[in-house]
Amino acid sequence: MAQQGNWNDSDDEFPEYDSRLAERLDAIDDVEAEQRATALRAGLRDYELEDEDLSLLDAGIEGEDGYHYLPALPVLAIVGRPNVGKSALVNRILGRREAVVQDVPGVTRDRVSYKAEWNNKWFTVVDTGGWEPDAKGINASVAAQAEVAVDLADAVLFVVDVTVGITATDEYVVRMLRSSKRPVIVVANKADDERRDLDASELWNLGLGEPHPVSALHGRGVADLLDVVIATLPDESAVAKQEVGGPRRVAILGRPNVGKSSLLNKAAGEERVVVNDLAGTTRDPVDEQVELGGKIWRFVDTAGIRKRVHLQQGADFYASLRTTAALEKAEVAVVILDVTETISTQDLRIIDLVLESGRALVLAFNKWDMLDDDRRRYLEREIEQDLAHVAWAPRVNISARTGRHLDRLVPALETALESWDTRIPTGKVNAFIAELTQEHPHPVRGGKQPRILFGTQAANRPPTFVLFTTGFLDPQYRRFITRRLREVWGFEGSPIVVNMRVRERRKR
């Protein structure tokens, strides 16, 4: 049985920090590390690899001009009112049953992305949802969800139920689509036979171009539709990597009335955003170019996120969707916490939203000038208990109202973004894995011990590592690897993603 080191199943009993790991890695020559990584990669030929694995491995190769990055896949958003068959169409495009399909409007609660391929061209499909159908706010909710998707897509499939025809809700979405600069393809779904093709011709009245009759359920017309999609989409996404090299984009997040607008106003040096003690005054994000610390930043003041998003109606629902969109287009999020109040589940949910988005994170503790000694003691305890999972995020104590310590925000942002941008050479990644697993191998499970065959940083922004393994790695062991990555390379202010690809040996 392999040596277990000091590691076991409990997260509380991980080996303590050992600076010797970093020292041993520093002692390994870069050329030697790359040679060892090349040999390990050659060994992967003995395992069953998919085309996507090979593309990923190629993305981790460093050439004379630096790392070779795969182009960002073009993004196709599928929008439409509830129950028109969006998810069924997604499944048909993917050729497999991925999206949840149910004969109840509004089953899809969130926007979900899938990787699709047609005629050797890969693209990302975004299935939209996220509204709760109700008599009052359905039109605004659908349009808001569509706006989020359109904002982040290269082209749009607008799905209409041809058996129902154009509804008031469809027209609500159409007004937004007409004003967008994205190409829109109209899909007349549920056209199960040629008789329905005549009904589909009525959709010319939408003013969005030729309608394409299809039956997502039976597959009729989908191939022709995909030909149009491929001809419409660019080779590389124009939105996935937009504004690279421009002002860094900062989303200001927090529950209502924690001081988001006050922070933006103080940073901008003037009254740009309405500030009111009434929670939730801000409805739409306000983009502002702000000079701070001698640099230009783009700040987005977002509407306060409220509880139970799917139960919201009207303006609050719209604000939450816009907040999510702002976060997705940002690079780093400043989550503002009110130190005069207990850290709430709402605060934690907002932090989780940032983690799920993969954005860099800075925690700003606002109203610090109003903190007394008693509250300070309780606050430290709350931070230790409730924010332990983001202990790696820079903390800044500020007063948005007075501007106190606002200058400390810039170094925190720069640190978080530098970590978010960091790329570790493949040779060093594999040297790290070799040293780590030699000292603390994975426990034996069912008589077998999973091995890590090869590792690469598949992407940065955020740093994303992929491990090719012979078996499933326990979640505790993956967290252990993540913790060690932080100890060696820092990554202060950035989430780290560690993914696995379990691969079997080729059959001889």
N, C-alpha and C positions, 0 to 999 in steps of 0.2 A: 504494500500500500504506500502511496506517495506521501511524503512528509506534508503535514497540514500547516506547518508554521504556527503563527499565533492567531490565525484567522479562524472564525467559526460562524455559525448561522446568525448569531445575534449582532444587530447593528451596534449595540452598546459595547461590544467586545472586540472591535476592530483593533488591529495593531496601532499603537501610538505613532505619532509622526516620527519618521526616521529620515534624518537629513542625509544619511549615507546613500539613499537611492539617488538623490539629485547629484551627489558627488560622483557616484559610479557612472551615471549618464554623462556627466561633464568629461569624464576621463576617456570616454569612447570617441574616437576620431570620427568626424562626419563621413569621410570616405569609407571607412570600415563599416559604419552603420548602414550606409546605403548598399554596400556590397552584401551585407548580411540580409538586408531586406529584399534585395534582388533574388538571392538564393531561396528565401522563404516563399517569395511569390512564384518562383519556378516550381516549387513543390505543390502549389495549388493546382497544377495541371493534372495531378492524380485525383482530383475531386470534381464532382459534378458542378459546373458553374453555368450560370445563365448569362444571356447576352448583357443583361443589366449589370451583372457582377463585373464583366469585362470593361464596360463603360466606366463603372465606378473606379476600378483599379487604374484605368488610363487617366482619370481625373486626378489621381494622387501622384502622378509622375512629375518630377521637377526637371525641366529642361534648361537650356541656356538662358532663355528669356523668362525664367521663373515658372510658376505652376501653370499647367494647362487646365483651364476651367472649361467644363462643358457649357455650351450655350444654354441660357434659361429657356425652358420649354414654353411655347406660346400657350396662352390661357384662354379657354373657351368657357364662358359662363352660360348656364342654362337658367333662364328666368321665366316667370309666368305665375298666374294666380294659382291657389291651391287646387289640387285634384285634376290638373290638366294632363298629367302623365309625365312630369319631368323626370322623376326617379326611374320610371319604366324606360324612358328614352336613354337615360344614363346607362342602365343595365344593358340595353341593346347595343349602345356604342361600345361599351367595354367588352361585350360578348360573354359576360358572366353576371351572376346575380350578386351585386355588391350593395347597391342602394336599397334601403328599406322601401318596400312597396306595400301599401295598404289602401283599401278603398274608403279612406277617411281623409278629408282635407287636412293639410297641415301636418302630415306625419314627420316630414323633415324639419327638425328643429334648428339645425345649424347649417352653415355652408360647409360642404365636405368636398375634398379634392381627390381626384383619382387620376392615375396615369393611363392614357389611352394611346392606341396606335391604329393608323389606317394607311394602307399603301406605303408602308415603311416610314411614315412620318409620325413622330411622337408628339403628343400635346397633353396638356392638363385640362381635365374637365372639372368644373366646379358646379356641384348640385346645390341649388339654393333653397333655403327654407327659413325657419326661425320666427314665424309669426304664429299667433294664436287666433284662429278665425273667430271673429265676433261681429256683431251687427254694426258696431259703432266705428271701429278703426280699421276695418279690413283693407280699404283702398289705400290709406296712408301707409299701413304696415307692409303691404305687398310692394308698393312703390319704393319704400325705404330699403327693403331688402334687395330689391333689384338694383337700386342705386349703388349700394355697397358692392355688389357683384360686378356691375358694369365698370365701376371705378378701378377695379383691380384686374380687369380682363382685357384681352386684345381683340376679342370678337364676342358676340352675344347670340345665342339661340333664344328667340322669344317664342315660347310654346303656347298655342291657343287650342282649345278643345273645339274641333270643327263641328261636333254634334250640337254644341251649344251656341256657337257663334261669338261675335264680339260683345263683351259685357262692359258695364261701366268700370269694373275693376281693370279690365284689359286696357281701356282707354286711359285710365289713370297712369298705368305703367308706360303706355305709348308716348305720352307727353314728355316723360323723362327721357325715354330712349331717343326721341327725335332731337332733343337738345344735346345728347351726348355725341362725342366725336368718334364713337366706336362703330364699326360695321355691324349691322343687325341682320340676322337671317330669320325670317318668319317661318315657323314650323306649324303646319295645320295637322295636329295629332288626332288620332282616332279615325283617320280616313281609311277604313278597313276595306273599301272597295271603290270602284270607279265612280259610283254615284256620289260619293262624298267628295270627289275631286271637284265637282261643280260647286259644292258648298265652300270648298277651300278658296275658290277664285274670289269670293266675296271679301277675303282678307286683304286684297289689293287696297281696299278702302282705308286700311290702317296707315297708308302712306309710308310704309317701310320697305317697299320693294316686293319682289315676287314671293308669294307663299309657296311652301314646299309641302305637299300632302304626304304624310307618313302614317304608319301604324306601328307605334312602339311595341304594342302587344304582339303583333304578328311579324314584324320586321319589314313590312311593305314600304318601299321608298327610302329606307334608311341608308342604303348604300349610295344612292344618288345624292342624298343629303350630305353624307360624309365627304363625297367628292367636292361639293360646294364648300364645305367647311375647310378642307385642306387647301383649296384655292384661295380662300379668304384669309386664313391665318398666316402671319409672317413666319419666317424660318426661325427667328429668335424673338422671345417676348420683348416687347417695347416697354412694358410696365413693370416686369419683375425686377429689373435692375435699373430703374429710372433714376436720374439725378445723382448717379455715382460721381463723386468728386465735387458736388455742390455743397451748400451748407448742410451740416449734419442735422437730421430731423429728430426732434424731441417731442414726444407726446407727454403732456402733463395729465396725470390720472389721479383720481381720488373720489371718495364718495362726496355727495353734495355738501357744500359749505365748509370745506376744509381749507380753502384759501387758494384754489387753483387760479382764479382770475386775478386775485391780488398779487400772486407771484408773477404772472405775466405782465401786469401793469408796472410792477416795480422793476422788473428786468428791462422792460421797454422804456422806462423813464417817463411814461405819460399814461393817461387814462385811455386804454385801448378797449377794455372789456367792461361791461356793466358789472359792478360789484354790489351785491345786496345781501343782507343777512338772511333773506328768504332762501331756503335751500333749493337748488335746482334752477337758479336764475338763468344760467347759460344753457341754451338749447343746442346750438350748432358749434362745431369746432371753429376756432378762429385762428388762421395761420398768420404768424407774425415773424418777420425777419428782425432778429434782435442781436445787437452787438453786446457781447458779454465776455469779459476776460480777454479783450482784444481780438475776438473772433466773431464771425457772423453765424448765428444759429437760426434754424427755423423752429419756432415754438408753436405747438398746437394746444390751445386751451380747450379741453373736451368737457362735454356735459357730464355731470355727475352720474355715475352708474348706480342704478337703484336695484332693489331686491327683486328676485323672481322675474327675470327679463321677459319670459314667455307669457306672463300675465299682464304686462303693461299695455297700455292703450295710448293712441294719439301721440302727443308730443314727447312724452317720456320714453315710449317705445322707440320712436324715431331717433331720439338723442342717444339711446344705448347703442343702436346700430351704427350711428355715425361715430361714436366713440370707438367701437370695435374696428371700423374702417380706418380711423386715424391711427390706431395702434399698429395695424397691419402695414401701414405706409411709413411708419416711423422706424427709426433705428435703435433708439434708446428711450425708455420710459422713466419718467420721474414720478414715482408714486408718493403723493403727499399724505402724511398721517397727522392728525390733530393730537398733539401731545396732552392737551387738556382733557381728552376723552379716552376711555378704554379702547384698546385695539379691538376692533369688532370683526365678526365673521364677514361683514361686507368688505372691510379693508383686506382681509385675507383672500377673498374671492377676486378682488381686483389684482392682487399680486399674482394669484394663480393664472389669471387671464394673460398677464405679461409672460409668465413662464411658458404657457401653452403657445404663445405667439413666437417664442424664441428670441425676443428682443432683449437687449442689454437693460440692466435695471439699476436705478439709483433710488434709495429711500430718503425722502426729505421729511424730517420731523419739524412740522410747522408750529407756530405760536410758542416757540421756545422761551420767549421773553415773559410768558404768562405762567411758566412752570414754577411751582413751589417745591420745597424739599420733600414733603410727603408724597406728592404725585410723582416726583422724580424716582423715588425708591420703587414705587409700584410699576412705573414705566419700564425700568430696567428688568424687572422680573417678567413683565409681559413680553418684552423683546426676546429675552432668553428662552421663554417657553413657546411663544407663538411664531416667532420669526427665525427659529433655528434653521429651518430649511432654506433660508436665503441669507445665512450669515455671511456669505461671500459678497453680498451687495454693499457698495459703499454707503455709509450713513452720513447725512449732513443735517446739522441742527440749525434751523433758520427761523426768521420772522419775516414772512412775506409782507406784512403790514409796514414794518419799519425798514426792511431791507437788510436787517442784521445777518451777517455771515453769508449773504447771497453770493459773495465772491468765491466761497468754498464749493459752490455748485459746479463751477467750470472744471476744476481738477477732477472732481468725481465723475463728471460726464466723460472727460477725456480718458480717464482710466478705464471706465466701463467699455467705451467704444474701442479702445486699443485692444482690450481682451477679446471683444466680440469679433474683431478683425483678424485675430491671431491665427496663423497657420503653422503647424508643427511638421517638419520634414518627415517623410515616411520612414526613413532610416531611424530617426530618433524615436518615433512611435513604436517601432518594433523592438528597438533596444530597451525601451521602457517596459514593454510587455514581457520580454525575456527576463529582465531583472526582477520584475514584480512576481511573475509566476514561479520563478525559481525559489524565491524566498517564501511566497505564500500561494501555493497551488490551489486550484479549486477543489473543494471536498469531493470525495467519491460518492456517487449517487447510484443506487441500484447496481453496484458492482462496476460501474463505469465512471471514468473521470473525464469530463469535458476538457478539451485542449483548445487553446487559441492558436490557430494556424498562422494568421496574418492579421495585421491591423493597418488601417490607413485613416487619415483625416480626410473624409470625403468632401467636406465643405467647411467654410467659416461663415460667420454672420448668421447663426451662432456656430461655434466650433462643434462639428459633428464627426464623431469617430465611428467607423464600422469595423467590427471584429468578425473575421471568418473563423468559425468554431466547429468542433466535431460533435458538439451537443449543446443543449440549452444551459446558459449560465444563470445561476440563481440571482434573483433581483438584489439580494444582499451583496453578492460578489460584484455585480455591476456597479452598485453604489460605492463599494470599496475602491474599484478602479477609478471612478469619477473623483472620489476624494483624493486619491493619490495623484491624479492628473493636476488637480488644483495645487497640491503641495509642491509639485515639481515646477509647474509653469504658471501658477498664479490664477489666471482667468478671473481676476477680481471684477465683479460687476457683470459677468456674462454667464448665462446658463451653458451647460455642457450636455450634449446629446451623445449617448453611447448606444449604438444599435448593434444587433447581432445578425449574422447570416449563417445558419447551421447548414453545413454541406456534408454530403456523404462521399465516400470513396467511389471512384468509377469502378464498374464491374469489369473484371478482366475477361 
